[in-house]
């Protein structure tokens, strides 16, 4: 999506954007029960989606082999972060996971925000959530990680 179109979208309210998407034949583009941590901030950008599935050694090995062939290196959170650019919004599916693994903490969240100029949508936990919120980074989460959210 070109940056000039993203600029136009920033002036829309969610109902206008949702109506346009539905009008193009995509009626199921809404999910509720999300917590918007900085409600005064709009989150607009190109979706950069990533899904972290429970590890299966055979699949993980094959994926890592392919990544190595392509010169990507070790697959993980940092791989995704290194691929982000201006106006990307990272959409992270952790399947609601909050224990024994989150996407990022306060320092990498800040880095993502400054690299992309946007924010994140995360279905799962965030490490040091109490330190991320005051930065004003647009962040939407489905499941706050209460075990790791101390300020």
C-alpha positions as CSV (number, residue, x, y, z in Angstrom):
1,X,0.0,0.0,0.0
2,X,1.5,3.3,-1.0
3,X,2.3,5.9,1.7
4,X,0.1,8.5,0.1
5,X,-2.9,6.2,0.5
6,X,-2.0,5.6,4.1
7,X,-2.0,9.3,4.7
8,X,-5.6,9.5,3.3
9,X,-6.7,6.6,5.5
10,X,-5.5,8.4,8.6
11,X,-8.4,10.9,8.3
12,X,-11.0,8.2,8.4
13,X,-13.0,6.9,11.4
14,X,-13.1,3.2,11.9
15,X,-16.7,2.9,10.7
16,X,-15.8,4.4,7.3
17,X,-12.9,2.1,6.9
18,X,-14.9,-1.0,8.0
19,X,-17.7,0.0,5.6
20,X,-15.3,0.3,2.7
21,X,-13.9,-3.2,3.4
22,X,-17.3,-4.7,3.8
23,X,-18.4,-3.0,0.5
24,X,-15.5,-4.8,-1.3
25,X,-16.9,-8.2,-0.2
26,X,-14.9,-8.8,3.0
27,X,-17.7,-8.9,5.7
28,X,-15.8,-10.7,8.5
29,X,-13.0,-8.2,9.2
30,X,-13.8,-7.5,12.8
31,X,-12.7,-9.0,16.1
32,X,-13.8,-7.7,19.5
33,X,-12.5,-8.0,23.0
34,X,-9.3,-6.1,22.3
35,X,-7.7,-3.6,24.7
36,X,-6.5,-0.4,23.1
37,X,-3.8,0.9,25.4
38,X,-3.6,4.4,24.0
39,X,-7.1,5.1,22.8
40,X,-6.3,8.7,21.6
41,X,-3.8,7.4,19.0
42,X,-4.9,6.1,15.6
43,X,-3.1,3.0,14.3
44,X,-2.7,3.1,10.5
45,X,-0.2,1.3,8.3
46,X,0.6,-1.7,6.2
47,X,-0.1,-4.9,8.0
48,X,3.0,-7.0,8.6
49,X,1.6,-10.2,10.0
50,X,3.4,-12.9,11.9
51,X,2.2,-16.0,13.7
52,X,4.1,-17.8,16.4
53,X,2.8,-21.4,16.6
54,X,3.7,-24.0,19.1
55,X,6.9,-25.5,18.0
56,X,7.0,-28.9,16.2
57,X,10.7,-29.9,15.7
58,X,10.1,-31.3,12.2
59,X,8.4,-28.2,10.9
60,X,10.7,-25.8,12.8
61,X,13.7,-27.6,11.4
62,X,12.4,-27.3,7.8
63,X,11.5,-23.7,8.3
64,X,14.9,-22.8,9.7
65,X,16.6,-24.7,6.8
66,X,14.7,-22.6,4.3
67,X,15.4,-19.4,6.2
68,X,19.1,-20.2,6.2
69,X,19.1,-20.9,2.5
70,X,17.5,-17.4,2.0
71,X,20.1,-15.8,4.2
72,X,17.6,-14.8,6.9
73,X,19.4,-16.4,9.8
74,X,17.8,-17.7,13.0
75,X,14.0,-17.4,13.0
76,X,12.5,-15.6,16.0
77,X,11.1,-12.3,17.3
78,X,14.2,-10.4,16.2
79,X,13.9,-11.7,12.6
80,X,10.4,-10.0,12.4
81,X,11.6,-6.8,14.0
82,X,14.6,-6.6,11.5
83,X,12.2,-6.9,8.6
84,X,9.9,-4.0,9.6
85,X,10.1,-0.6,7.9
86,X,8.4,2.8,8.0
87,X,4.5,2.6,8.1
88,X,4.4,-1.1,8.9
89,X,2.0,-2.2,11.6
90,X,3.2,-5.5,13.1
91,X,0.2,-7.9,13.7
92,X,1.4,-10.7,16.0
93,X,-0.6,-13.9,16.7
94,X,0.7,-15.6,19.8
95,X,-2.5,-17.6,20.1
96,X,-3.1,-15.7,23.4
97,X,0.0,-17.0,25.0
98,X,1.1,-15.0,28.0
99,X,3.5,-17.3,29.9
100,X,6.9,-18.6,28.9
101,X,7.1,-16.3,25.9
102,X,5.9,-12.9,24.7
103,X,6.5,-11.0,21.5
104,X,8.6,-8.0,22.9
105,X,9.1,-6.0,26.0
106,X,9.4,-2.3,26.6
107,X,12.7,-1.7,24.8
108,X,11.9,-3.6,21.6
109,X,8.4,-2.2,21.6
110,X,9.9,1.3,21.7
111,X,12.4,0.3,18.9
112,X,9.5,-1.0,16.7
113,X,7.5,2.2,17.3
114,X,10.4,4.4,16.3
115,X,11.3,2.2,13.3
116,X,7.8,2.0,11.9
117,X,6.2,5.2,13.2
118,X,3.1,3.2,13.9
119,X,2.5,0.5,16.6
120,X,1.4,-3.1,17.1
121,X,-1.5,-5.4,17.5
122,X,-0.6,-8.4,19.6
123,X,-2.8,-11.5,20.5
124,X,-0.7,-12.5,23.5
125,X,1.5,-11.1,26.3
126,X,3.9,-8.2,26.3
127,X,6.8,-8.0,28.7
128,X,6.9,-4.8,30.9
129,X,3.6,-3.6,29.6
130,X,3.5,-1.0,32.3
131,X,6.5,0.6,30.8
132,X,5.2,0.5,27.2
133,X,1.9,2.3,27.8
134,X,3.4,5.6,28.9
135,X,5.5,5.9,25.7
136,X,2.2,6.6,23.8
137,X,3.0,3.8,21.3
138,X,-0.2,2.8,19.6
139,X,-0.7,-0.7,21.0
140,X,-3.7,-3.0,20.9
141,X,-3.6,-6.3,22.8
142,X,-6.0,-9.2,23.2
143,X,-4.5,-10.7,26.3
144,X,-2.4,-8.6,28.7
145,X,0.3,-10.7,30.4
146,X,-0.5,-10.0,34.0
147,X,2.5,-12.2,35.1
148,X,5.0,-9.9,33.3
149,X,3.3,-6.5,33.2
150,X,4.8,-4.9,36.3
151,X,5.9,-1.3,35.8
